[in-house]
Amino acid sequence: MIKLKIKLLTFNGAPAFEKESAPERIEKLLPADSFEIVDSEDPDILFFLTGGSEKNGIESVKEGKLYFLVGSEMGNAYASATEVKSYLDNYAIENRLLGEEDPLTPSALEKLYRVKCAAEMLKGKRVGLIGNISEWLVNSGVSADSLRDLYGIELVKIDWAEVDHFSKFEPSSEFIGMFSGRGADDLNNSARVHTMLSETISKHKLDAVTVECFPMVQREGVTACLSLAMFNNDGFPAGCEGDLTAAFGMMVCRELTGVVPWIANVNRVQEGGSMFSHCTIAPGFLSDYSVTTHYETGKGNAIAGRFREDIVTIFRFDRELKRAFIAVAPVIGRPSKATACRTQIEVLLSPEDVNTLKESPLGNHHLIYPGDCSEMLNTFCRLKGVSIV
């Protein structure tokens, strides 16, 4: 079981009783089964019990790691933690300072625990790329080495020639049950695509998938949009256009929150309102929706719906998985323009976020989470050494 490693810090020669009550104090901040007190092992949390413990604190840290510093208002513990924070800041070592008595501290530590668990859960996951990365996604490829070396994720490449034609599969009854009565005349081929993808996922033991869907649309007039939407709705990360940066971000968000975000195009960025859209949104994100055709081709099936939530987190990783954009914004509009993908939202980004997306975007597809998960994402990035643009 994953546990946060906590090192207790006192001044040299402090009496033993200074540490004796520490476990009980920590259990007011964290469940007992989520942490362990360590001495020589590399800690996640430096727990300051007294003043004069600064030197012992800095001897426990190293570059490239995130540390949470917790200090009490008693015994000059917080004062020591403050001094150590300034030292870490000087050396650009990621850290966060918390007060033991601060009512927000238990929530912050609980998020750290969840983030550490999520990072550990990514190890050994398998993401499938069916087909290739779409040719227009010139900055959205991620190397197998980056996925493996940085996060322990295995990339499984599956050529379309290895996948049986969708017509050989039975239509998924669960798929028909979810999308029937929503305006589409015939869902059978899309339901066969869902069975095809489900069996491919099972055959290759995948934990996530991204699909180069346009060749099938162009050749057969059949889309994967509804299938991908259903996978995401069920908590299985499923991206389109072979976008591996998006698939990775979906996997991260799934482990952090239990929710798979919506992959969306950037249609407009300006201070008065920025617009995002795509055809593969999970039905659970919508208050109402219909099944229509895919935007770019006018073929197959796709979702057009009204986004439910009023606040979103918008984020994206870069192709090296070393930088990320994260923003929280209110939803100010739910347009239905004929000139963009079927489900659309308009959000009010801060001037700083507008400038970042205009001047130094990390790519087109961004992930939309319904609600505010920015603290979790920021903590994950700090833990993994990912810089926020």
C-alpha positions in Angstrom: 0.0 0.0 0.0 1.2 3.5 -0.9 2.1 5.7 2.1 3.4 9.2 2.5 6.8 9.2 4.2 7.0 11.7 7.0 10.2 12.8 8.7 10.0 14.3 12.2 12.4 17.2 12.8 13.6 18.7 16.1 16.7 20.5 17.3 19.7 18.4 18.1 19.5 17.0 21.6 15.7 17.6 21.9 14.1 15.4 24.6 12.4 12.2 23.4 8.9 13.4 24.4 9.0 16.0 21.5 8.5 13.1 19.1 6.3 10.8 21.2 3.1 12.7 20.5 3.8 13.3 16.8 1.9 10.2 15.4 -1.2 11.3 17.3 -0.9 14.8 16.0 -0.4 13.6 12.4 -3.4 11.4 12.6 -5.5 14.6 13.0 -4.3 15.6 9.5 -4.0 12.2 7.7 -5.6 8.7 8.1 -3.2 6.4 10.0 -3.0 4.0 7.1 -1.8 6.7 4.6 1.5 7.6 6.2 4.6 6.2 7.8 7.3 7.9 9.9 10.7 7.5 8.5 14.2 8.5 9.5 16.8 7.9 6.8 14.4 7.2 3.9 13.6 10.0 1.4 10.6 11.8 2.9 7.6 13.4 1.2 6.7 15.5 4.3 9.0 17.3 6.7 7.1 17.7 10.0 8.7 20.3 12.1 8.2 19.8 15.9 10.5 22.5 17.3 12.6 25.5 16.4 16.3 24.9 15.7 15.5 22.0 13.3 16.4 23.8 10.1 19.7 22.1 9.5 18.2 18.7 10.1 15.5 19.6 7.6 17.7 20.6 4.7 19.8 17.4 5.2 16.7 15.5 4.2 16.1 17.0 0.8 17.4 16.7 -2.7 16.7 18.3 -6.1 14.0 17.1 -8.4 11.5 16.3 -5.6 8.4 17.9 -4.1 8.3 18.4 -0.3 5.5 19.5 1.9 6.7 21.3 5.0 4.4 21.2 8.1 5.0 23.4 11.1 3.1 24.1 14.3 2.5 27.6 15.7 4.0 26.2 18.9 7.6 25.8 19.8 8.9 27.9 16.8 8.2 24.9 14.6 6.5 27.0 11.9 9.4 29.5 12.1 11.8 26.7 11.3 9.7 25.5 8.4 9.6 29.0 7.0 13.4 29.2 7.1 13.7 25.9 5.3 11.1 26.9 2.7 13.2 30.0 1.8 16.3 27.7 1.5 14.4 25.3 -0.9 13.1 28.2 -2.9 16.7 29.5 -3.3 17.7 26.2 -4.9 14.5 25.9 -6.9 13.4 22.7 -5.0 9.6 22.3 -5.2 7.9 22.7 -1.8 4.7 23.8 -0.1 4.5 25.3 3.5 1.5 24.3 5.6 0.5 25.2 9.2 -0.3 22.3 11.4 -3.3 24.2 12.9 -4.5 25.5 9.5 -8.0 24.0 8.8 -7.0 23.7 5.1 -3.9 21.5 5.8 -5.8 18.1 6.0 -7.3 18.7 2.6 -3.9 19.7 1.1 -2.2 16.6 2.6 -5.1 14.3 1.4 -4.6 15.7 -2.1 -0.9 15.0 -1.9 -1.6 11.4 -0.9 -4.1 11.0 -3.8 -1.5 12.5 -6.2 1.2 10.1 -5.1 -1.2 7.2 -5.4 -2.1 8.3 -8.9 1.5 8.6 -10.0 2.1 5.1 -8.7 -1.0 3.7 -10.4 0.2 5.0 -13.8 3.2 2.6 -13.6 2.5 -0.5 -15.7 -0.5 1.0 -17.5 -0.8 0.3 -21.3 -2.0 2.9 -23.7 -2.9 1.7 -27.2 -2.5 3.7 -30.4 -4.7 2.3 -33.1 -3.4 3.5 -36.4 -1.2 6.5 -36.5 -1.1 10.0 -35.0 -3.2 12.1 -37.4 -1.0 14.0 -39.8 -2.3 17.4 -38.7 -1.3 16.8 -35.1 2.3 17.9 -35.8 3.1 18.6 -32.1 1.1 16.0 -30.3 3.2 12.8 -30.6 4.7 11.3 -27.4 7.6 8.9 -27.7 7.4 5.4 -26.2 10.6 6.3 -24.3 9.0 9.3 -22.6 5.9 7.4 -21.5 8.0 4.5 -20.2 10.9 6.4 -18.6 9.0 9.3 -17.0 5.7 7.6 -16.0 6.1 3.8 -16.4 3.4 3.7 -19.1 3.8 1.2 -22.0 2.8 2.4 -25.5 1.2 -0.4 -27.6 1.1 0.4 -31.3 -1.7 -1.4 -33.2 -1.9 -1.1 -37.0 -5.3 -0.9 -38.6 -4.4 -4.0 -40.6 -4.3 -6.0 -37.3 -7.9 -5.1 -36.5 -10.8 -6.9 -38.1 -13.2 -4.9 -40.2 -16.0 -3.5 -38.0 -18.6 -5.3 -40.2 -17.4 -8.6 -38.8 -18.6 -7.7 -35.3 -22.1 -7.8 -33.7 -23.6 -4.4 -32.7 -23.1 -3.7 -29.0 -26.4 -3.9 -27.2 -25.2 -1.6 -24.4 -24.1 0.9 -27.0 -27.6 0.8 -28.7 -29.2 1.2 -25.3 -27.2 4.3 -24.5 -27.7 6.2 -27.7 -31.0 5.0 -29.2 -33.9 7.5 -29.3 -31.5 10.5 -29.6 -32.2 11.3 -33.3 -30.0 8.9 -35.3 -31.7 6.7 -37.8 -29.2 3.9 -37.7 -26.7 3.1 -35.0 -25.8 -0.4 -36.0 -22.4 0.4 -37.7 -21.3 2.7 -34.9 -22.4 -0.1 -32.4 -20.2 -2.6 -34.4 -17.3 -0.2 -34.1 -17.8 -0.1 -30.4 -17.6 -3.9 -30.2 -14.6 -3.9 -32.5 -12.8 -1.4 -30.2 -13.9 -3.2 -27.0 -12.5 -6.5 -28.2 -9.2 -4.8 -29.4 -8.8 -3.2 -26.0 -9.4 -6.5 -24.3 -7.1 -8.4 -26.6 -4.2 -6.1 -26.0 -5.0 -5.6 -22.3 -5.1 -1.8 -22.7 -5.8 0.7 -19.9 -6.4 3.6 -22.4 -6.6 4.0 -26.1 -6.4 6.7 -28.8 -7.7 6.0 -32.3 -6.8 7.4 -35.7 -10.4 7.6 -36.7 -10.4 9.6 -39.9 -9.4 6.8 -42.3 -12.4 4.8 -41.2 -14.7 7.8 -41.6 -13.4 8.6 -45.0 -13.4 5.1 -46.3 -16.5 3.7 -44.7 -18.6 6.7 -43.6 -18.6 5.3 -40.0 -17.2 7.2 -37.0 -15.8 6.1 -33.6 -17.1 9.3 -31.9 -19.9 7.7 -30.0 -17.8 4.7 -29.0 -15.0 6.9 -27.6 -17.6 9.0 -25.8 -19.1 5.9 -24.2 -15.7 4.6 -23.1 -14.9 8.0 -21.5 -18.3 8.0 -19.8 -17.5 4.6 -18.3 -14.2 5.9 -17.0 -11.9 4.4 -19.6 -9.7 7.0 -21.2 -10.3 7.0 -25.0 -8.9 9.8 -27.3 -9.3 10.5 -31.0 -7.1 11.3 -33.9 -4.2 9.3 -32.4 -3.4 12.2 -30.0 -1.0 10.7 -27.4 -0.6 13.9 -25.4 -4.3 14.0 -24.9 -4.5 10.3 -24.1 -1.8 10.7 -21.5 -3.6 13.7 -19.9 -6.8 11.7 -19.8 -5.0 8.9 -18.0 -3.5 11.3 -15.4 -6.9 12.9 -14.8 -8.6 9.5 -14.5 -6.1 8.4 -11.8 -6.3 11.8 -9.9 -10.1 12.3 -9.9 -11.8 9.1 -11.3 -13.1 11.2 -14.2 -12.0 11.1 -17.8 -11.9 14.7 -19.2 -13.3 15.8 -22.6 -10.8 16.3 -25.4 -11.6 19.5 -27.3 -10.4 21.7 -30.1 -9.4 25.3 -29.5 -11.7 27.4 -31.7 -11.3 30.9 -30.4 -9.1 32.6 -27.8 -9.9 36.1 -26.6 -10.6 38.0 -23.4 -14.3 38.3 -24.1 -14.8 34.6 -24.3 -12.8 31.6 -25.6 -14.5 28.6 -27.4 -13.7 24.9 -27.3 -15.5 22.1 -29.1 -15.4 18.4 -30.2 -17.6 15.5 -31.1 -16.7 12.9 -28.5 -17.9 14.3 -25.2 -19.0 11.8 -22.5 -22.9 11.9 -22.2 -22.5 12.3 -18.4 -21.1 15.8 -18.9 -24.3 16.9 -20.6 -27.7 18.0 -19.4 -29.2 17.0 -22.8 -27.9 15.8 -26.1 -28.7 14.5 -29.5 -26.9 12.2 -31.9 -26.0 13.9 -35.1 -23.3 13.6 -37.8 -19.5 14.1 -37.4 -18.7 17.8 -38.0 -15.8 17.7 -40.6 -17.2 14.9 -42.8 -21.0 15.1 -42.2 -20.9 11.3 -41.9 -21.5 8.8 -39.1 -22.6 9.7 -35.6 -21.5 12.2 -33.1 -22.8 14.0 -30.0 -24.2 17.5 -29.9 -25.1 18.4 -26.3 -25.5 21.1 -23.7 -22.6 21.1 -21.2 -23.8 20.6 -17.7 -21.2 22.3 -15.4 -20.6 26.0 -14.9 -16.9 25.8 -14.0 -14.2 23.9 -15.9 -10.5 23.1 -15.6 -8.7 23.3 -19.0 -5.3 21.6 -19.3 -2.8 20.1 -21.6 0.7 18.5 -21.5 3.3 19.1 -24.1 4.8 16.4 -26.3 7.8 15.9 -24.0 5.5 15.5 -20.9 7.6 18.2 -19.2 5.3 21.2 -19.4 1.6 21.8 -18.8 -1.0 24.4 -19.2 -3.7 24.5 -16.4 -6.5 27.0 -16.1 -9.9 27.3 -14.3 -12.6 29.2 -16.0 -16.4 29.8 -15.8 -18.6 28.6 -18.6 -20.3 31.6 -20.1 -21.9 30.1 -23.2 -23.0 26.9 -24.8 -23.2 27.8 -28.5 -24.3 25.5 -31.3 -22.5 27.0 -34.3 -22.5 25.2 -37.6 -18.9 26.0 -38.1 -17.4 24.0 -35.3 -17.6 20.5 -33.8 -20.9 19.4 -32.4 -20.6 20.0 -28.7 -19.3 23.5 -27.8 -18.6 25.7 -24.8 -17.5 29.3 -24.3 -15.4 30.1 -21.3 -14.0 33.3 -19.7 -10.3 32.8 -19.3 -8.1 35.2 -17.3 -6.1 37.7 -19.4 -2.9 35.8 -18.4 -4.3 32.5 -19.6 -5.5 34.1 -22.8 -2.0 35.4 -23.4 -0.5 32.0 -22.8 -2.8 30.3 -25.2 -2.2 32.9 -27.8 1.6 33.4 -27.5 2.8 29.9 -26.3 0.2 27.2 -26.7 1.4 23.6 -26.2 -0.8 22.4 -29.1 -4.5 22.3 -30.2 -6.4 19.7 -28.2 -7.0 20.7 -24.6 -8.7 18.6 -22.0 -11.8 19.9 -20.2 -12.7 18.7 -16.7 -16.1 19.5 -15.3 -15.3 21.4 -12.1 -12.0 22.6 -10.5 -9.3 20.0 -10.3 -6.5 22.5 -10.7 -4.9 21.9 -7.2 -4.6 18.1 -7.9 -3.1 18.7 -11.4 -0.7 21.3 -10.0 0.4 19.0 -7.3 0.9 16.2 -9.8 3.0 18.4 -12.0 5.1 19.6 -9.1 5.6 16.0 -7.9 6.7 14.9 -11.4 8.9 18.0 -12.2 6.5 19.3 -14.9 6.7 23.1 -15.3 3.4 25.1 -15.6 3.5 27.5 -18.5 
